[in-house]
């Protein structure tokens, strides 16, 4: 699925075909053609007045700032419209190592990790293991309550764990930085930074 704003449009692409709907009433579709390489990405010509180009460049929704894994250019009825495609949650999948919580670097010898698998996250929180749900809507991103093991620990590990779990509850969106780092954001402040 790809979508864009001003004017709003949604392009559904499946192996069965392509369907475009526009908020201004326009709609069109056709079979999915073979893609052709172009300077901007892979171009698909669906009909004489309908084509689209996809590239694996992170795109941010112009209304919400939500990152998407693909940039999409729609060519329809003489117009060229920009949009984003793919599932934002796919950007998170896999293993991340937390480098910073708030303004504080995670100290050497303390491990904080995040492994995203579908709509769940789990890992090490500095001392214990934890897991939590992940909720992603068109406009927001948040973590559900975290459940964890109850192993006692002291010193830096305990302090980092308390800070990390409290910070997770404040996250309301995410982004991917220029060098590929995961940025977890709350109230427009980067609260957690992690790397693969």
C-alpha positions as CSV (number, residue, x, y, z in Angstrom):
1,X,0.0,0.0,0.0
2,X,1.2,3.5,-0.9
3,X,-0.4,6.8,0.0
4,X,0.1,10.5,-0.4
5,X,-1.4,13.8,0.7
6,X,-2.6,17.0,-0.8
7,X,-4.4,15.7,-2.8
8,X,-4.9,12.4,-0.8
9,X,-4.5,9.2,-2.7
10,X,-4.1,5.5,-1.9
11,X,-2.5,2.9,-4.2
12,X,-3.1,-0.8,-3.5
13,X,-0.6,-3.1,-5.2
14,X,-1.0,-6.9,-5.1
15,X,-0.1,-9.7,-7.4
16,X,-3.7,-9.5,-8.6
17,X,-3.4,-5.9,-9.8
18,X,-3.2,-2.2,-9.0
19,X,-6.0,-0.1,-7.7
20,X,-5.8,3.7,-7.2
21,X,-8.3,5.8,-5.4
22,X,-8.1,9.5,-4.9
23,X,-9.9,11.7,-2.4
24,X,-10.9,14.0,-5.3
25,X,-13.0,11.2,-6.7
26,X,-10.5,9.8,-9.2
27,X,-10.0,6.0,-9.4
28,X,-8.2,3.7,-11.8
29,X,-6.7,0.3,-11.9
30,X,-5.3,-2.5,-13.9
31,X,-3.1,-5.6,-13.8
32,X,0.4,-5.3,-12.2
33,X,2.9,-4.9,-15.0
34,X,6.6,-5.9,-15.1
35,X,8.7,-3.2,-13.4
36,X,11.4,-1.4,-15.4
37,X,14.6,0.2,-13.9
38,X,14.7,4.0,-13.9
39,X,16.9,6.6,-12.3
40,X,14.3,7.1,-9.6
41,X,13.7,3.5,-8.8
42,X,11.5,0.7,-10.4
43,X,8.8,2.1,-12.7
44,X,5.5,0.3,-13.3
45,X,3.3,1.5,-16.2
46,X,-0.3,0.3,-15.4
47,X,-2.1,2.3,-18.1
48,X,-1.3,5.2,-20.5
49,X,-2.2,7.7,-17.8
50,X,-1.3,5.7,-14.7
51,X,2.2,4.7,-13.6
52,X,4.2,4.6,-10.3
53,X,7.8,4.5,-9.3
54,X,9.1,2.8,-6.1
55,X,12.5,3.1,-4.4
56,X,13.9,1.7,-1.2
57,X,14.4,5.1,0.3
58,X,12.9,6.0,3.7
59,X,9.9,8.3,3.2
60,X,8.2,10.4,5.9
61,X,4.5,11.1,5.7
62,X,4.0,14.8,5.1
63,X,1.1,15.0,7.6
64,X,2.3,12.8,10.5
65,X,6.1,12.4,10.0
66,X,5.6,8.6,10.2
67,X,8.6,6.9,8.4
68,X,7.8,4.3,5.7
69,X,10.3,1.9,4.0
70,X,9.6,3.1,0.4
71,X,9.3,6.3,-1.5
72,X,6.6,6.2,-4.2
73,X,6.0,8.6,-7.0
74,X,2.6,8.4,-8.6
75,X,2.0,9.6,-12.2
76,X,-1.7,9.9,-12.9
77,X,-3.7,11.9,-15.4
78,X,-0.9,14.3,-16.1
79,X,0.0,14.9,-12.4
80,X,3.1,13.7,-10.5
81,X,2.4,13.1,-6.8
82,X,4.8,12.1,-4.1
83,X,4.0,9.5,-1.4
84,X,5.2,6.8,0.9
85,X,4.7,3.0,0.7
86,X,5.1,-0.2,2.7
87,X,4.5,-1.0,6.3
88,X,6.3,1.3,8.9
89,X,6.5,-1.5,11.4
90,X,8.9,-3.4,9.0
91,X,11.5,-0.7,9.6
92,X,11.7,-1.9,13.3
93,X,11.9,-5.6,12.8
94,X,15.0,-7.4,14.2
95,X,17.6,-6.7,16.8
96,X,18.7,-3.3,18.2
97,X,21.2,-2.3,20.9
98,X,20.3,0.8,22.9
99,X,23.1,3.3,22.9
100,X,21.4,6.2,24.8
101,X,18.5,6.8,27.1
102,X,17.6,10.5,27.3
103,X,20.9,12.4,27.5
104,X,22.7,9.4,29.1
105,X,24.9,6.9,27.3
106,X,24.3,3.3,28.3
107,X,27.4,2.5,30.3
108,X,29.9,-0.2,29.2
109,X,29.1,-3.5,30.8
110,X,25.3,-2.8,30.8
111,X,23.2,-4.3,28.0
112,X,19.9,-2.9,26.8
113,X,18.4,-4.5,23.7
114,X,15.2,-4.4,21.7
115,X,14.1,-7.2,19.4
116,X,11.0,-6.4,17.4
117,X,9.0,-9.3,16.1
118,X,5.7,-8.4,14.5
119,X,3.9,-6.2,17.0
120,X,6.0,-7.4,20.0
121,X,9.3,-6.2,21.5
122,X,11.5,-8.0,23.9
123,X,15.1,-7.9,25.1
124,X,17.3,-7.1,28.1
125,X,16.5,-3.9,30.0
126,X,19.9,-3.5,31.8
127,X,19.4,-6.3,34.4
128,X,16.2,-8.3,33.6
129,X,14.5,-9.6,30.4
130,X,11.3,-7.8,29.3
131,X,8.6,-8.0,26.7
132,X,5.8,-5.7,25.6
133,X,3.3,-5.0,22.9
134,X,3.8,-2.4,20.2
135,X,0.9,-0.4,18.9
136,X,1.3,1.5,15.6
137,X,-1.5,3.6,14.1
138,X,-1.5,6.0,11.2
139,X,-0.5,8.8,13.5
140,X,1.2,7.3,16.6
141,X,3.4,4.6,18.0
142,X,3.6,3.4,21.5
143,X,4.6,0.5,23.7
144,X,2.2,-1.4,25.9
145,X,3.0,-2.2,29.6
146,X,6.3,-4.1,29.8
147,X,6.4,-7.5,31.7
148,X,9.7,-8.7,32.9
149,X,11.7,-11.1,35.0
150,X,12.3,-10.1,38.6
151,X,16.0,-10.8,39.1
152,X,17.6,-8.5,41.6
153,X,20.6,-6.4,40.5
154,X,22.5,-3.5,41.9
155,X,24.3,-0.4,40.7
156,X,24.3,0.8,37.1
157,X,22.3,-2.0,35.7
158,X,19.4,-1.4,38.0
159,X,19.5,2.4,37.4
160,X,19.6,1.9,33.6
161,X,16.7,-0.6,33.8
162,X,14.5,1.8,35.7
163,X,15.2,4.7,33.3
164,X,14.7,2.5,30.2
165,X,11.4,1.1,31.3
166,X,10.1,4.4,32.4
167,X,11.2,6.0,29.1
168,X,9.4,3.4,27.0
169,X,6.1,4.6,28.5
170,X,6.7,8.1,27.2
171,X,7.4,7.1,23.5
172,X,4.8,8.4,21.0
173,X,6.6,8.0,17.7
174,X,9.8,6.7,16.0
175,X,12.1,7.6,13.2
176,X,15.2,6.2,11.5
177,X,18.2,8.6,11.5
178,X,20.4,9.4,8.6
179,X,23.0,6.7,9.6
180,X,20.3,4.1,10.2
181,X,19.9,4.4,14.0
182,X,16.5,3.9,15.6
183,X,15.2,7.0,17.3
184,X,12.3,6.6,19.8
185,X,10.7,10.0,20.4
186,X,8.3,11.4,23.0
187,X,7.0,14.9,22.9
188,X,9.3,15.8,19.9
189,X,12.4,14.8,22.0
190,X,14.7,11.9,21.1
191,X,14.4,9.8,24.2
192,X,16.1,6.5,23.1
193,X,18.7,5.9,20.4
194,X,19.6,2.4,19.3
195,X,21.7,0.7,16.5
196,X,21.6,-2.6,14.8
